[in-house]
Amino acid sequence: MQRVFNQATLANFLGQSPSTVARIVEPLIKEKILLYERFDRGMKIFTLNEAEEKTKALIEFHRKLKEL
């Protein structure tokens, strides 16, 4: 199941400010780990790029950490 967030919802989900999220997502978008689209008056919509090998590696790394 793929989750889609706007910046404010993602910030709330992560417990961070929208400005912190804006700063953090920029390099993730650059590395194609996150995808985004501008929607309705400039709102950014984010989702994981699950087709990207870097994303797959990060998900696998997270899964292994949880097993420790």
DSSP file (Angstrom, degrees, kcal/mol; ACC not computed):
  #  RESIDUE AA STRUCTURE BP1 BP2  ACC     N-H-->O    O-->H-N    N-H-->O    O-->H-N    TCO  KAPPA ALPHA  PHI   PSI    X-CA   Y-CA   Z-CA
    1    1 A M              0   0    0      0, 0.0     2,-0.5     0, 0.0     0, 0.0   0.000 360.0 360.0 360.0 126.8    0.0    0.0    0.0
    2    2 A Q        -     0   0    0     45,-0.0     2,-0.4     2,-0.0    45,-0.0  -0.783 360.0-147.6 -95.3 131.7    1.4    3.3   -1.0
    3    3 A R        -     0   0    0     -2,-0.5    45,-0.5     2,-0.0     2,-0.4  -0.777   7.7-161.1 -99.2 144.0    0.9    6.3    1.2
    4    4 A V        +     0   0    0     -2,-0.4     2,-0.3    43,-0.1    43,-0.2  -0.987  12.6 179.3-125.7 133.0    0.5    9.8   -0.1
    5    5 A F  E     -A   46   0A   0     41,-2.5    41,-4.0    -2,-0.4     2,-0.2  -0.953  23.7-139.4-131.3 147.8    1.0   12.9    2.0
    6    6 A N  E  >  -A   45   0A   0     -2,-0.3     4,-2.8    39,-0.3     5,-0.2  -0.609  44.5 -98.4 -91.9 171.5    0.9   16.7    1.6
    7    7 A Q  H  > S+     0   0    0     37,-0.9     4,-2.4    -2,-0.2     5,-0.2   0.893 122.1  47.3 -60.2 -43.7    3.7   18.6    3.4
    8    8 A A  H  > S+     0   0    0      2,-0.2     4,-2.2     1,-0.2    -1,-0.2   0.911 114.5  46.3 -65.8 -42.7    1.5   19.6    6.4
    9    9 A T  H  > S+     0   0    0      2,-0.2     4,-2.8     1,-0.2    -2,-0.2   0.897 112.7  50.3 -67.3 -40.5    0.2   16.0    6.9
   10   10 A L  H  X S+     0   0    0     -4,-2.8     4,-2.3     2,-0.2    -2,-0.2   0.913 110.2  50.7 -62.6 -42.6    3.6   14.6    6.6
   11   11 A A  H  X>S+     0   0    0     -4,-2.4     5,-2.7    -5,-0.2     4,-1.0   0.921 112.5  46.3 -60.6 -44.7    4.9   17.0    9.2
   12   12 A N  H  <5S+     0   0    0     -4,-2.2     3,-0.5     3,-0.2    -2,-0.2   0.922 111.4  51.4 -63.3 -45.3    2.1   16.1   11.5
   13   13 A F  H  <5S+     0   0    0     -4,-2.8    -1,-0.2     1,-0.2    -2,-0.2   0.875 116.9  40.4 -58.9 -39.9    2.7   12.3   10.9
   14   14 A L  H  <5S-     0   0    0     -4,-2.3    -1,-0.2    -5,-0.2    -2,-0.2   0.556 109.9-120.9 -87.0  -9.8    6.5   12.8   11.7
   15   15 A G  T  <5S+     0   0    0     -4,-1.0     2,-0.3    -3,-0.5    -3,-0.2   0.844  73.5 119.3  71.5  33.4    5.9   15.2   14.6
   16   16 A Q      < -     0   0    0     -5,-2.7    -1,-0.3    -6,-0.2    -2,-0.1  -0.792  69.6 -95.9-124.6 166.1    8.0   17.9   12.8
   17   17 A S     >  -     0   0    0     -2,-0.3     4,-2.2     1,-0.1     3,-0.3  -0.503  34.1-116.7 -78.3 153.5    7.3   21.4   11.6
   18   18 A P  H  > S+     0   0    0      0, 0.0     4,-2.4     0, 0.0     5,-0.1   0.846 117.0  55.3 -58.0 -33.3    6.4   21.9    7.9
   19   19 A S  H  > S+     0   0    0      2,-0.2     4,-1.8     1,-0.2     5,-0.1   0.881 106.9  49.6 -68.7 -35.9    9.6   23.9    7.5
   20   20 A T  H  > S+     0   0    0     -3,-0.3     4,-2.3     2,-0.2    -1,-0.2   0.928 111.5  48.9 -64.9 -44.6   11.7   21.0    8.8
   21   21 A V  H  X S+     0   0    0     -4,-2.2     4,-2.8     1,-0.2     5,-0.3   0.915 108.3  54.1 -60.8 -43.7   10.0   18.6    6.5
   22   22 A A  H  X S+     0   0    0     -4,-2.4     4,-0.9     1,-0.2    -1,-0.2   0.897 111.5  45.4 -57.9 -41.0   10.6   21.0    3.5
   23   23 A R  H  < S+     0   0    0     -4,-1.8    -1,-0.2     1,-0.2    -2,-0.2   0.879 115.7  46.0 -70.7 -38.9   14.3   21.0    4.3
   24   24 A I  H  X S+     0   0    0     -4,-2.3     4,-0.8     1,-0.2    -2,-0.2   0.877 108.9  53.0 -74.7 -38.6   14.5   17.3    4.8
   25   25 A V  H  X S+     0   0    0     -4,-2.8     4,-2.6     1,-0.2     5,-0.3   0.768  90.8  77.5 -72.6 -23.6   12.6   16.2    1.7
   26   26 A E  H  X S+     0   0    0     -4,-0.9     4,-2.2    -5,-0.3    -1,-0.2   0.928  98.8  39.8 -55.1 -52.2   14.6   18.2   -0.7
   27   27 A P  H  > S+     0   0    0      0, 0.0     4,-2.0     0, 0.0    -1,-0.2   0.840 113.9  55.9 -67.9 -28.7   17.6   15.9   -0.9
   28   28 A L  H  <>S+     0   0    0     -4,-0.8     5,-2.5     2,-0.2     6,-1.5   0.865 109.5  46.1 -68.5 -35.2   15.3   12.8   -0.9
   29   29 A I  H ><5S+     0   0    0     -4,-2.6     3,-1.4     4,-0.2    -1,-0.2   0.907 110.3  53.6 -69.2 -42.9   13.5   14.2   -3.9
   30   30 A K  H 3<5S+     0   0    0     -4,-2.2    -2,-0.2     1,-0.3    -1,-0.2   0.870 110.5  46.6 -59.5 -37.9   16.9   14.9   -5.5
   31   31 A E  T 3<5S-     0   0    0     -4,-2.0    -1,-0.3    -5,-0.1    -2,-0.2   0.420 114.6-120.2 -84.5   1.2   17.9   11.3   -5.0
   32   32 A K  T < 5S+     0   0    0     -3,-1.4    -3,-0.2     2,-0.2    20,-0.2   0.709  81.5 120.9  66.1  23.3   14.5   10.2   -6.3
   33   33 A I  S   <S+     0   0    0     -5,-2.5    16,-3.1    -6,-0.2     2,-0.4   0.840  76.7  38.8 -79.3 -37.5   13.7    8.4   -3.1
   34   34 A L  E    S-B   48   0A   0     -6,-1.5     2,-0.4    14,-0.2    14,-0.2  -0.898  75.1-154.8-110.3 143.4   10.6   10.6   -2.7
   35   35 A L  E     -B   47   0A   0     12,-3.1    12,-1.8    -2,-0.4     2,-0.3  -0.870  16.1-177.0-108.7 149.6    8.3   11.7   -5.6
   36   36 A Y  E     -B   46   0A   0     -2,-0.4     2,-0.3    10,-0.2    10,-0.2  -0.995  13.7-168.1-145.7 155.1    6.3   14.8   -5.5
   37   37 A E  E     -B   45   0A   0      8,-1.6     8,-2.6    -2,-0.3     2,-0.4  -0.987  27.1-121.0-135.3 146.5    3.7   16.6   -7.6
   38   38 A R  E     +B   44   0A   0     -2,-0.3     2,-0.4     6,-0.2     6,-0.2  -0.748  39.6 179.0 -85.3 136.4    2.4   20.1   -7.2
   39   39 A F  E  >  -B   43   0A   0      4,-3.6     4,-1.6    -2,-0.4    -2,-0.0  -0.997  44.9  -7.6-141.9 140.7   -1.4   20.0   -6.8
   40   40 A D  T >4 S-     0   0    0     -2,-0.4     3,-1.1     1,-0.2    -1,-0.2   0.873 133.3 -10.6  40.8  92.0   -4.1   22.6   -6.2
   41   41 A R  T 34 S-     0   0    0      1,-0.2    -1,-0.2    -3,-0.1    -3,-0.0   0.801 131.3 -52.6  62.8  33.0   -2.5   26.0   -5.7
   42   42 A G  T 34 S+     0   0    0      1,-0.3    -1,-0.2     0, 0.0    -2,-0.2   0.455  86.9 155.7  90.9  -0.1    1.0   24.7   -5.3
   43   43 A M  E <<  - B   0  39A   0     -4,-1.6    -4,-3.6    -3,-1.1     2,-0.5  -0.398  38.3-133.8 -62.0 134.9    0.4   22.1   -2.6
   44   44 A K  E     - B   0  38A   0     -6,-0.2   -37,-0.9    -2,-0.1     2,-0.5  -0.793  14.9-160.2 -93.7 132.8    3.1   19.4   -2.8
   45   45 A I  E     -AB   6  37A   0     -8,-2.6    -8,-1.6    -2,-0.5     2,-0.3  -0.960  12.8-162.3-112.5 126.6    2.0   15.8   -2.6
   46   46 A F  E     +AB   5  36A   0    -41,-4.0   -41,-2.5    -2,-0.5     2,-0.3  -0.809  16.7 162.6-112.8 148.7    4.7   13.3   -1.6
   47   47 A T  E     - B   0  35A   0    -12,-1.8   -12,-3.1    -2,-0.3     2,-0.2  -0.970  43.1 -95.4-153.4 154.8    5.1    9.5   -1.9
   48   48 A L  E     - B   0  34A   0    -45,-0.5     2,-1.4    -2,-0.3   -14,-0.2  -0.478  30.7-130.1 -68.1 140.9    7.9    7.0   -1.7
   49   49 A N    >   +     0   0    0    -16,-3.1     3,-1.7     1,-0.2     6,-0.3  -0.712  31.0 178.1 -90.3  84.2    9.4    6.1   -5.0
   50   50 A E  T 3  S+     0   0    0     -2,-1.4    -1,-0.2     1,-0.3   -17,-0.0   0.582  73.6  63.8 -70.2  -9.2    9.2    2.3   -4.4
   51   51 A A  T 3  S+     0   0    0     -3,-0.1     2,-0.3   -18,-0.1    -1,-0.3   0.638  82.6  96.6 -84.3 -15.9   10.6    1.6   -7.9
   52   52 A E  S <> S-     0   0    0     -3,-1.7     4,-2.1   -20,-0.2     3,-0.3  -0.588  73.3-140.1 -79.3 131.8   13.9    3.3   -7.0
   53   53 A E  H  > S+     0   0    0     -2,-0.3     4,-2.4     1,-0.2     5,-0.2   0.857 102.6  56.3 -59.7 -37.1   16.7    0.9   -5.9
   54   54 A K  H  > S+     0   0    0      2,-0.2     4,-2.2     1,-0.2    -1,-0.2   0.898 107.6  48.9 -62.1 -39.7   17.8    3.4   -3.2
   55   55 A T  H  > S+     0   0    0     -6,-0.3     4,-2.5    -3,-0.3    -2,-0.2   0.927 110.0  50.8 -65.8 -44.9   14.3    3.3   -1.7
   56   56 A K  H  X S+     0   0    0     -4,-2.1     4,-2.4     1,-0.2    -2,-0.2   0.906 110.4  50.1 -58.6 -42.2   14.2   -0.4   -1.7
   57   57 A A  H  X S+     0   0    0     -4,-2.4     4,-2.5     2,-0.2    -1,-0.2   0.899 110.8  49.0 -64.4 -41.2   17.6   -0.6    0.1
   58   58 A L  H  X S+     0   0    0     -4,-2.2     4,-2.4     2,-0.2    -2,-0.2   0.895 111.1  49.6 -65.7 -40.2   16.4    1.9    2.7
   59   59 A I  H  X S+     0   0    0     -4,-2.5     4,-2.3     2,-0.2    -2,-0.2   0.917 112.7  47.4 -64.0 -43.1   13.2   -0.1    3.3
   60   60 A E  H  X S+     0   0    0     -4,-2.4     4,-2.4     2,-0.2    -2,-0.2   0.904 111.1  51.5 -64.6 -41.8   15.2   -3.3    3.6
   61   61 A F  H  X S+     0   0    0     -4,-2.5     4,-2.2     2,-0.2    -2,-0.2   0.918 110.7  48.5 -59.8 -44.9   17.6   -1.6    6.0
   62   62 A H  H  X S+     0   0    0     -4,-2.4     4,-2.0     2,-0.2    -2,-0.2   0.903 109.9  52.1 -62.9 -42.3   14.7   -0.4    8.2
   63   63 A R  H  X S+     0   0    0     -4,-2.3     4,-1.0     1,-0.2    -2,-0.2   0.915 110.5  48.0 -60.7 -43.5   13.2   -3.9    8.2
   64   64 A K  H  X S+     0   0    0     -4,-2.4     4,-0.7     1,-0.2     3,-0.4   0.881 108.8  53.6 -66.7 -38.0   16.5   -5.4    9.4
   65   65 A L  H >< S+     0   0    0     -4,-2.2     3,-1.0     1,-0.2    -1,-0.2   0.899 105.4  54.2 -61.9 -40.4   16.9   -2.8   12.1
   66   66 A K  H 3< S+     0   0    0     -4,-2.0    -1,-0.2     1,-0.2    -2,-0.2   0.781 103.0  58.2 -64.8 -26.4   13.4   -3.6   13.4
   67   67 A E  H 3<        0   0    0     -4,-1.0    -1,-0.2    -3,-0.4    -2,-0.2   0.680 360.0 360.0 -77.0 -17.7   14.4   -7.3   13.7
   68   68 A L    <<        0   0    0     -3,-1.0    -1,-0.2    -4,-0.7    -2,-0.1   0.498 360.0 360.0 -68.5 360.0   17.4   -6.5   16.0
